[in-house]
């Protein structure tokens, strides 16, 4: 299903497009899960990314109640096989989902998603990590996600607060992680790639990649689903502000996402929790 060149590209560059890997049935299952998320917003649901900007941008992620809604996507589609093939390893666990609905208004494009890495927001590190980005409409290169090639091998930066006035404003601001560079202002200094995609295609990337989303064109709606997976070498990472007292205070509750509970194993421990479903081997 995935050739050797794609596997090598994923590890070397941190991102690879996989064309036509989801059949119509797979895509329908993924869309049903996406629609569930839109209808059942969690605590992470937000429109704040483009405050004061044209168009609209709705996002939601890591709803602890979503695991059941995504079960078919992880048991009846090609997705877990794709991830296992990219890593060339058998063990794959599903971590969380993220949905995006971006719409340009009648005259202007919606604001782009600022450059960032996903890992600074997450209590996880390792090589066996993957994001599968699934578009539900055709997108040109100019409308798709953009990536800084091989940036997953480089510096881990502080997260972006997605402030509309300064996209590099640090998430933590403790100086434990360096501030994000202003990539958009100095695009010529970076090797940036993006990919035209159709429904049935996916883009796979490591969550430590520097990436950002292109704006939605005027009067155009972009619906995309990201599914996040981890493998055997994934380890617990604490982030600025985490302390033993704060981590221990998190209660074992169905309303708490297992990402927060996994931290209790301690920094460097295998990243695991019984509520993360192992989706490969079948």
N, C-alpha and C positions, 0 to 999 in steps of 0.2 A: 504494500500500500504506500509506503514511503521509501524512496530510493536512498542510496548511500550518500549521494551529494546533499540531499536535504538534511539528513542527520548531521553530516559534517558542518553544514552551513549553520544549523541551529546552535551547535556548540561553539563554533568559531565566531559567528556574527551576533549570536543572541536572538536572532529573529529569522523566520522563514515563512514564506507563503506556501500553503498547501492547497492546490487547486482541485476542485471537484471531489473532495474527500467525503463530503456528506451527501447522501442520496436524498431524494425528496421525503422519504419517511423519516430519516434522521433529522432533516431540517424542520419538519412538522413537529416532531417531539421537542426539539430545542425551542421552537416558537411557542409551543404550549407552556413550557416552563417559564419562558420570558413573560408571557401574558399573565401567568400566575403572579409573578413578582410585581408587575405593574398594578395588579388588582389587590395585592396584599403588601402594601408598603411596610418596611421595617423601620427601626430607629435610624438607620443610615440614609433614609430617603431625603433628598435635598435638591433644591434648585439654586443653591447659593453660588455655584461656580461662575455664573455670568450675571450677577447682580448689576443692574444698571447698563446692561449691554443689549443690543438688538437680538431678537429671537428668544428662544427658551431652551433650557437644558435641564432635563430631569435625570437624576441618577439614584440608584439604590444598590446596596451591597450588604453581604454577610448577614442576611436575615436568619437568625437561628431557627426559625420555623420553616425554612425553605428546603431542608434536606429531602423531605418526602416528595416535594414538588419536582425535584431534579433527579429523582431516582431513575426514571425511565431514560433520561439523557445519559445516565451513567451505566445503565444495564442493557439498553436496547439499541444504542447507536455505536458508531465507530470511534467515538471520542476517546474512551480509555485506551483502545488499541493504538490510536495515534500517539498518545502521550508515552505509552510504554515503548513504542518504536523509536520515538525521538531520543529517549534516554538509553535505549538498548538495554533496558532492565525491566523485570516483570512487575514489580510492586508499585502500584499507583493508588493514592488516596485522594478523594475529593475534599478540597478545603472550603471553598465558598464560591458564590455567584456574584456577578455585578451586571446591572442593566443600565443602558444609556438610551435616552430619547432626546435627540438634538434637532431643533427646528429653526430654520431661518425665517425672519419675518417677511412681509410682502416686498420690502425694498432692500434689506440688508442681510448679509450672512450673519449667522450666530457666531459669537466669539469662539475662538479656538480653545481647546483644552490646554492649559499651560503645560510646559515641559516638567516632567517629574519622573521619579522611580517609584515603583509600588512597594519595594521591600522596606523602606524606612517606616512605613505605616504598619508593618506586619511583624509579629514576634517569631520570625522564621528566617533561616539562612540555609544555604546549601546549593549544590549544583542541580540536584533533581527537583527543580521547580519549573512550572510551566503555566503560562496563561494561554488559553485558546480563545481567540477573539472571533466572533461569529457575526457576520453582517447579514441582515435580512433584506437589503436592497442593493442594487448594483452601485458601486462607488468607484470613481476615478482615482488616480493617484493623488490628485489635489484634494480629494474629499476624504481620504483614508487616514489611518494612523501613520505617524512618522516616528522614526527611530534613529538614534545615534548608533551607528554600527559598532559592535563589540564593546559598548559601554558597560555591559554587565561584568566585564573583567576589570573595570576601573574603580574609581572612587565611589563610595557610598555617601551621598549627600543628605543633608537635612531635607525633610519633606517640604513641599510647597503648601502654604495655606490657601492657595487658589484665590488670593486677593486680587480683585479686578484692577487695582492700581499698581500692584507689584507682585508678579507671579513668583518671584524668588524670595518673598517674605518667608522666613523659616517657620516650620511647623513647631519645632521645639525651642529653638533659639538659645540652647545651652552651650553651643560651640563644641559639643562633643562630636557633632557631625558638621562638616563644612557646608557653607551656604551654597545653594544651587547657582550655577552660572547662568547668565542671561543668554541662553542659547538662541532665542528668537532674534535678539539684537545682533548676534554674531554668527549667523548661520553659515557663513563662508568658512568658518574655522572648524566645522564639523562635517563628517561624512554622514549625511542624512539620507535615509531611504524610506519609501512608501510604496504601496502596491495597489494596483487596481484589482478589485475583487467583485465577484458575483455571488448571489446566494448559492450555497453549496461549497464555496471556498472558505478557508479559515486562515488566520494569521497566528502562528505560534511564536511566543517569545518568552524569554526569561524575565521575571518581574524586577530584576535589578537593572533592566534596560532603561536608559533615558528615553522617554517617549512622550508624545503629545498628540492631541487630536486636531485634525483640520476643522475649520468652521463648516457648518451646514450652509449650503447655498440658499439664497432667497427662495422662499416658498417650498423648500425641500425638507423632508423629515428623514432623519437617519436613526434607525433602531438597531442597536447592536447588543450582543450578549457576550460577556467574558466569563469563562469558567476557569477556576484556579485549582491546580493540582500540586501535590508534593509526593516525593518518593523516599526511598530507604535512607538516603544520606541527610535528609532534612533534620536540622537541629534547632532547638529553642534559642531565640535571641531576645534579650531584653533591650528596650529602647529608652532614651532619655526620660527620666521621671519614674521609671520602674524601680521599685524597692521591694525587698522581701516582704515588708509589712503590707504594701499595696497589693502585691501579687497574692499573698495569702488571704487577703480580705475578700477576694472574689469568691462568690458562693457558687456551689454546684446547683445551678438552676437551669431550667429549660429556656429561660429568657436570656441566658448568657451564652454567647457563642463559644464553642469549644476552643477557638483560637486563644481566648483569654484564659481558659482553664489549662491549656497545654503549657502555659508559662510556669505553672506550679512545679513542674518537673525540674526547673532550674536551668540557668544559662548553660548551653552546650549539650543538654540532654537530648535524646531523640525526640523529635517533634511528633507526639502522638496523643490521641484521646479516643476513647471508645466511640464517641459520637461522630468521628470522621469515618465515613464509609470507605472501606477498601474496595475499589472498583475494578482492579486488575491485579492478579488473574481473575477471570470471571468466577 
